[in-house]
Amino acid sequence: MNILRLNTLALLVSSMCCASSYASDHINTRAMQPKIATINPINPNLDPTPYLLPKNHRLKPILDKIFAKPSVVDTPRNFIAAGFSTLYIRPKGSLRVARHPAANGYLFKLYLTSETNAQKAVWQNSLVQRCVGAAAIQKLIKEQKLRHITVPEKWLYELPATAKSVDKTYVVVTQDMNLVSRKQTKKSWKRASPSLLRELHALLKSGNSSMALVQNIPFTKNGTCSCIDTEFAPRKFHLKRVKKFFSPKVHKYWDTLQ
């Protein structure tokens, strides 16, 4: 391993030293130098317009300054130099979850150019789908007046164009939902209350979110559950499979909801 690679790796590690419990629970160091990744099929015709960060949003001038240089998202080195701390890199792919000290209360989901050279439009559509999925869950929450299930608001921030860029590229800006540790989430799902189970059933029955409860619907510090992974379009779930996250006592109530 040459000196440049060692230095890059050192920078990546140092950027995670101040990361929250989210990072310690989810970080996968083997993914810090991801290969060209694969992605699940995404609707290639999604319209990003409804999900663009409003021009009057308080983050807009902050992000304009952070991303003034398009090269910020080119490489891990540039990303760190711009002030970002990577909390998580998806093991099967190269989606990054990161934070920036100038954007307190928010996280960023994005792909770096050096890690996603192939099928660029596909990667960008996957970011749009995350906003589409969040909006669908938010609609369900309002319609069914769910109290235990939440979803972070998500917007798309359009990055500055470059001479190399033909298509528009985005970063997902999402609320930081202040998650508890994975260990705490696991314990909480085991003893889930009947009212929470009813809401979870309504959510999964709609085909939204995920059955990976501990990873994708973790608990927050205010006691709610947050659908942090909204990557997929609605699909049919085999609801009995979610029982593995519950205690035997909770299994019985879950079965009555089927």
C-alpha positions as a Markdown table, in Angstrom:
| # | Residue | x | y | z |
|---|---|---|---|---|
| 1 | Met | 0.0 | 0.0 | 0.0 |
| 2 | Asn | 1.6 | 3.3 | -1.1 |
| 3 | Ile | 1.9 | 6.4 | 1.1 |
| 4 | Leu | -1.0 | 8.2 | -0.7 |
| 5 | Arg | -3.4 | 5.4 | 0.1 |
| 6 | Leu | -2.2 | 5.3 | 3.7 |
| 7 | Asn | -2.7 | 9.0 | 4.1 |
| 8 | Thr | -6.2 | 8.8 | 2.6 |
| 9 | Leu | -7.1 | 5.9 | 4.9 |
| 10 | Ala | -5.8 | 7.9 | 7.9 |
| 11 | Leu | -8.0 | 10.9 | 6.9 |
| 12 | Leu | -11.0 | 8.7 | 6.6 |
| 13 | Val | -10.5 | 7.1 | 10.0 |
| 14 | Ser | -9.9 | 10.5 | 11.7 |
| 15 | Ser | -13.1 | 11.9 | 10.2 |
| 16 | Met | -15.1 | 9.3 | 12.2 |
| 17 | Cys | -13.6 | 9.9 | 15.6 |
| 18 | Cys | -16.3 | 12.3 | 16.6 |
| 19 | Ala | -19.2 | 10.4 | 15.0 |
| 20 | Ser | -22.4 | 9.7 | 17.0 |
| 21 | Ser | -23.7 | 6.3 | 18.2 |
| 22 | Tyr | -25.2 | 6.0 | 14.7 |
| 23 | Ala | -21.7 | 5.7 | 13.3 |
| 24 | Ser | -20.4 | 3.2 | 15.9 |
| 25 | Asp | -23.4 | 1.0 | 15.3 |
| 26 | His | -23.4 | 1.1 | 11.5 |
| 27 | Ile | -19.9 | 1.8 | 10.2 |
| 28 | Asn | -18.3 | -0.9 | 8.1 |
| 29 | Thr | -14.6 | -0.2 | 7.7 |
| 30 | Arg | -14.2 | -2.7 | 4.8 |
| 31 | Ala | -16.5 | -0.4 | 2.8 |
| 32 | Met | -14.3 | 2.6 | 3.2 |
| 33 | Gln | -12.7 | 1.9 | -0.2 |
| 34 | Pro | -15.8 | 0.6 | -2.0 |
| 35 | Lys | -15.7 | -1.2 | -5.4 |
| 36 | Ile | -18.0 | -0.2 | -8.2 |
| 37 | Ala | -21.3 | -1.0 | -6.6 |
| 38 | Thr | -24.6 | -2.6 | -7.6 |
| 39 | Ile | -28.0 | -1.1 | -7.0 |
| 40 | Asn | -31.6 | -2.4 | -7.0 |
| 41 | Pro | -33.7 | -1.5 | -10.0 |
| 42 | Ile | -35.1 | 2.0 | -9.7 |
| 43 | Asn | -37.8 | 3.8 | -11.7 |
| 44 | Pro | -35.6 | 5.7 | -14.2 |
| 45 | Asn | -38.3 | 8.4 | -14.8 |
| 46 | Leu | -38.7 | 9.9 | -11.4 |
| 47 | Asp | -39.2 | 13.6 | -11.3 |
| 48 | Pro | -36.9 | 15.3 | -8.7 |
| 49 | Thr | -38.6 | 18.7 | -8.9 |
| 50 | Pro | -41.1 | 18.3 | -6.0 |
| 51 | Tyr | -38.3 | 17.3 | -3.7 |
| 52 | Leu | -35.8 | 20.1 | -4.4 |
| 53 | Leu | -34.6 | 22.0 | -1.3 |
| 54 | Pro | -36.7 | 25.2 | -1.2 |
| 55 | Lys | -34.7 | 28.3 | -2.1 |
| 56 | Asn | -35.8 | 30.0 | 1.1 |
| 57 | His | -34.7 | 27.1 | 3.3 |
| 58 | Arg | -32.2 | 28.1 | 6.0 |
| 59 | Leu | -29.8 | 25.5 | 4.8 |
| 60 | Lys | -29.7 | 26.7 | 1.2 |
| 61 | Pro | -26.9 | 29.4 | 1.6 |
| 62 | Ile | -25.0 | 27.1 | 3.9 |
| 63 | Leu | -25.0 | 24.3 | 1.3 |
| 64 | Asp | -24.2 | 26.7 | -1.5 |
| 65 | Lys | -21.0 | 27.6 | 0.3 |
| 66 | Ile | -20.1 | 24.0 | 1.2 |
| 67 | Phe | -20.6 | 22.7 | -2.3 |
| 68 | Ala | -19.3 | 25.8 | -4.1 |
| 69 | Lys | -16.6 | 23.7 | -5.6 |
| 70 | Pro | -18.1 | 20.7 | -7.5 |
| 71 | Ser | -15.0 | 18.7 | -6.7 |
| 72 | Val | -16.2 | 18.2 | -3.1 |
| 73 | Val | -18.0 | 15.0 | -4.2 |
| 74 | Asp | -15.3 | 13.7 | -6.4 |
| 75 | Thr | -13.2 | 11.7 | -4.0 |
| 76 | Pro | -13.1 | 10.8 | -0.3 |
| 77 | Arg | -10.1 | 13.1 | 0.2 |
| 78 | Asn | -12.0 | 16.1 | -1.2 |
| 79 | Phe | -15.1 | 15.2 | 0.8 |
| 80 | Ile | -13.2 | 15.2 | 4.1 |
| 81 | Ala | -11.3 | 18.4 | 3.2 |
| 82 | Ala | -14.7 | 20.1 | 2.8 |
| 83 | Gly | -15.5 | 19.3 | 6.4 |
| 84 | Phe | -17.7 | 16.2 | 6.2 |
| 85 | Ser | -17.5 | 13.3 | 8.6 |
| 86 | Thr | -18.7 | 10.0 | 7.1 |
| 87 | Leu | -20.9 | 8.0 | 9.5 |
| 88 | Tyr | -21.7 | 5.1 | 7.3 |
| 89 | Ile | -20.9 | 3.6 | 3.9 |
| 90 | Arg | -23.3 | 1.0 | 2.7 |
| 91 | Pro | -21.6 | -2.4 | 2.6 |
| 92 | Lys | -23.3 | -3.4 | -0.7 |
| 93 | Gly | -22.7 | -0.2 | -2.6 |
| 94 | Ser | -21.1 | 3.1 | -2.0 |
| 95 | Leu | -23.9 | 5.3 | -0.5 |
| 96 | Arg | -22.5 | 7.5 | 2.1 |
| 97 | Val | -24.3 | 9.0 | 5.2 |
| 98 | Ala | -22.4 | 12.0 | 6.5 |
| 99 | Arg | -22.7 | 15.1 | 8.6 |
| 100 | His | -21.2 | 18.5 | 8.4 |
| 101 | Pro | -20.6 | 20.9 | 11.4 |
| 102 | Ala | -22.2 | 23.8 | 9.5 |
| 103 | Ala | -25.5 | 21.9 | 9.1 |
| 104 | Asn | -26.4 | 20.9 | 12.6 |
| 105 | Gly | -29.5 | 18.7 | 12.8 |
| 106 | Tyr | -29.1 | 17.3 | 9.3 |
| 107 | Leu | -27.4 | 14.4 | 7.6 |
| 108 | Phe | -26.4 | 13.9 | 4.0 |
| 109 | Lys | -26.8 | 10.9 | 1.7 |
| 110 | Leu | -24.8 | 10.8 | -1.5 |
| 111 | Tyr | -22.5 | 9.0 | -3.9 |
| 112 | Leu | -19.0 | 10.2 | -4.6 |
| 113 | Thr | -18.0 | 10.4 | -8.3 |
| 114 | Ser | -14.9 | 8.2 | -7.9 |
| 115 | Glu | -17.0 | 5.4 | -6.5 |
| 116 | Thr | -20.0 | 5.5 | -8.9 |
| 117 | Asn | -18.6 | 6.1 | -12.3 |
| 118 | Ala | -21.0 | 3.5 | -13.8 |
| 119 | Gln | -24.7 | 4.1 | -14.5 |
| 120 | Lys | -24.7 | 7.6 | -13.2 |
| 121 | Ala | -28.4 | 8.2 | -13.9 |
| 122 | Val | -29.3 | 5.1 | -11.9 |
| 123 | Trp | -27.5 | 6.4 | -8.9 |
| 124 | Gln | -29.2 | 9.8 | -9.1 |
| 125 | Asn | -32.6 | 8.2 | -9.4 |
| 126 | Ser | -32.0 | 6.2 | -6.3 |
| 127 | Leu | -31.5 | 9.4 | -4.4 |
| 128 | Val | -34.8 | 10.8 | -5.8 |
| 129 | Gln | -36.5 | 7.5 | -4.8 |
| 130 | Arg | -35.5 | 8.1 | -1.2 |
| 131 | Cys | -37.4 | 11.4 | -1.2 |
| 132 | Val | -40.4 | 9.8 | -3.0 |
| 133 | Gly | -40.4 | 7.0 | -0.3 |
| 134 | Ala | -40.2 | 9.5 | 2.6 |
| 135 | Ala | -43.1 | 11.5 | 1.1 |
| 136 | Ala | -45.2 | 8.4 | 0.8 |
| 137 | Ile | -44.7 | 7.4 | 4.4 |
| 138 | Gln | -45.4 | 11.0 | 5.6 |
| 139 | Lys | -48.7 | 10.8 | 3.7 |
| 140 | Leu | -49.5 | 7.5 | 5.4 |
| 141 | Ile | -48.7 | 8.9 | 8.8 |
| 142 | Lys | -51.0 | 11.8 | 8.3 |
| 143 | Glu | -53.9 | 9.8 | 6.8 |
| 144 | Gln | -53.8 | 7.1 | 9.5 |
| 145 | Lys | -52.7 | 9.5 | 12.3 |
| 146 | Leu | -49.7 | 7.4 | 13.4 |
| 147 | Arg | -48.0 | 8.5 | 16.6 |
| 148 | His | -45.2 | 6.0 | 17.0 |
| 149 | Ile | -43.9 | 5.8 | 13.4 |
| 150 | Thr | -42.0 | 8.8 | 12.0 |
| 151 | Val | -40.0 | 9.6 | 8.9 |
| 152 | Pro | -37.3 | 12.2 | 8.4 |
| 153 | Glu | -38.1 | 15.0 | 5.9 |
| 154 | Lys | -35.9 | 14.6 | 2.9 |
| 155 | Trp | -34.9 | 17.1 | 0.2 |
| 156 | Leu | -32.7 | 17.0 | -2.9 |
| 157 | Tyr | -29.9 | 19.6 | -3.1 |
| 158 | Glu | -28.7 | 20.1 | -6.7 |
| 159 | Leu | -25.0 | 20.2 | -7.0 |
| 160 | Pro | -23.2 | 22.8 | -9.2 |
| 161 | Ala | -22.7 | 21.7 | -12.8 |
| 162 | Thr | -19.3 | 20.8 | -14.1 |
| 163 | Ala | -17.7 | 20.5 | -17.5 |
| 164 | Lys | -17.8 | 16.7 | -17.1 |
| 165 | Ser | -21.4 | 16.6 | -15.9 |
| 166 | Val | -24.1 | 16.0 | -18.4 |
| 167 | Asp | -26.9 | 15.0 | -16.0 |
| 168 | Lys | -27.9 | 16.8 | -12.9 |
| 169 | Thr | -26.6 | 15.4 | -9.7 |
| 170 | Tyr | -28.0 | 15.6 | -6.2 |
| 171 | Val | -27.3 | 15.1 | -2.5 |
| 172 | Val | -30.1 | 14.0 | -0.2 |
| 173 | Val | -30.5 | 16.3 | 2.8 |
| 174 | Thr | -32.3 | 14.6 | 5.6 |
| 175 | Gln | -33.2 | 15.4 | 9.2 |
| 176 | Asp | -31.0 | 13.8 | 11.9 |
| 177 | Met | -33.6 | 11.8 | 13.9 |
| 178 | Asn | -31.3 | 11.4 | 16.9 |
| 179 | Leu | -31.3 | 7.6 | 16.9 |
| 180 | Val | -30.5 | 5.4 | 19.9 |
| 181 | Ser | -27.9 | 2.6 | 19.6 |
| 182 | Arg | -28.7 | -0.5 | 17.6 |
| 183 | Lys | -28.6 | -2.5 | 20.8 |
| 184 | Gln | -31.3 | -0.3 | 22.4 |
| 185 | Thr | -33.4 | -0.5 | 19.2 |
| 186 | Lys | -33.1 | -4.3 | 19.3 |
| 187 | Lys | -34.4 | -4.5 | 22.9 |
| 188 | Ser | -37.2 | -2.0 | 22.2 |
| 189 | Trp | -38.5 | -4.0 | 19.2 |
| 190 | Lys | -38.5 | -7.2 | 21.3 |
| 191 | Arg | -41.0 | -5.6 | 23.7 |
| 192 | Ala | -43.0 | -3.5 | 21.2 |
| 193 | Ser | -46.3 | -2.3 | 22.5 |
| 194 | Pro | -49.6 | -3.3 | 20.8 |
| 195 | Ser | -50.2 | 0.2 | 19.6 |
| 196 | Leu | -46.8 | 0.3 | 18.0 |
| 197 | Leu | -47.3 | -3.1 | 16.4 |
| 198 | Arg | -50.6 | -1.9 | 14.9 |
| 199 | Glu | -48.9 | 1.1 | 13.3 |
| 200 | Leu | -46.0 | -1.1 | 12.1 |
| 201 | His | -48.5 | -3.5 | 10.5 |
| 202 | Ala | -50.2 | -0.5 | 8.7 |
| 203 | Leu | -46.9 | 0.7 | 7.5 |
| 204 | Leu | -45.7 | -2.7 | 6.1 |
| 205 | Lys | -49.1 | -3.5 | 4.8 |
| 206 | Ser | -48.8 | -0.4 | 2.6 |
| 207 | Gly | -45.6 | -1.8 | 1.2 |
| 208 | Asn | -43.4 | 1.1 | 2.4 |
| 209 | Ser | -40.3 | 1.2 | 4.5 |
| 210 | Ser | -38.5 | -2.1 | 5.3 |
| 211 | Met | -38.8 | -5.3 | 7.3 |
| 212 | Ala | -35.2 | -4.8 | 8.6 |
| 213 | Leu | -36.6 | -3.2 | 11.8 |
| 214 | Val | -33.4 | -2.8 | 13.7 |
| 215 | Gln | -31.4 | -1.3 | 10.9 |
| 216 | Asn | -34.0 | 0.6 | 8.9 |
| 217 | Ile | -36.7 | 1.5 | 11.5 |
| 218 | Pro | -34.6 | 2.3 | 14.6 |
| 219 | Phe | -35.9 | 4.0 | 17.7 |
| 220 | Thr | -35.2 | 7.6 | 18.4 |
| 221 | Lys | -34.3 | 9.3 | 21.7 |
| 222 | Asn | -37.8 | 10.6 | 22.0 |
| 223 | Gly | -39.3 | 7.1 | 21.9 |
| 224 | Thr | -40.6 | 7.0 | 18.4 |
| 225 | Cys | -39.5 | 4.8 | 15.5 |
| 226 | Ser | -38.0 | 6.4 | 12.4 |
| 227 | Cys | -38.2 | 5.0 | 8.8 |
| 228 | Ile | -34.7 | 6.1 | 7.9 |
| 229 | Asp | -34.3 | 3.9 | 4.8 |
| 230 | Thr | -36.9 | 5.0 | 2.1 |
| 231 | Glu | -35.0 | 3.7 | -0.9 |
| 232 | Phe | -37.6 | 1.4 | -2.4 |
| 233 | Ala | -40.9 | 1.8 | -4.1 |
| 234 | Pro | -43.9 | 0.1 | -2.4 |
| 235 | Arg | -43.6 | -3.7 | -2.5 |
| 236 | Lys | -45.3 | -6.7 | -0.9 |
| 237 | Phe | -43.9 | -7.9 | 2.4 |
| 238 | His | -44.2 | -11.4 | 4.0 |
| 239 | Leu | -45.3 | -10.0 | 7.3 |
| 240 | Lys | -44.7 | -13.2 | 9.3 |
| 241 | Arg | -40.9 | -12.8 | 8.7 |
| 242 | Val | -40.8 | -9.7 | 10.9 |
| 243 | Lys | -41.6 | -11.8 | 13.9 |
| 244 | Lys | -37.9 | -12.6 | 14.4 |
| 245 | Phe | -37.4 | -9.1 | 15.9 |
| 246 | Phe | -40.1 | -9.7 | 18.6 |
| 247 | Ser | -40.2 | -11.7 | 21.8 |
| 248 | Pro | -42.4 | -14.8 | 21.9 |
| 249 | Lys | -45.0 | -12.9 | 23.9 |
| 250 | Val | -45.2 | -10.2 | 21.2 |
| 251 | His | -45.4 | -12.9 | 18.5 |
| 252 | Lys | -48.9 | -13.8 | 19.6 |
| 253 | Tyr | -50.3 | -10.3 | 19.2 |
| 254 | Trp | -48.6 | -9.8 | 15.9 |
| 255 | Asp | -50.3 | -13.0 | 14.6 |
| 256 | Thr | -53.7 | -11.5 | 15.5 |
| 257 | Leu | -53.0 | -8.6 | 13.1 |
| 258 | Gln | -52.5 | -10.8 | 10.0 |
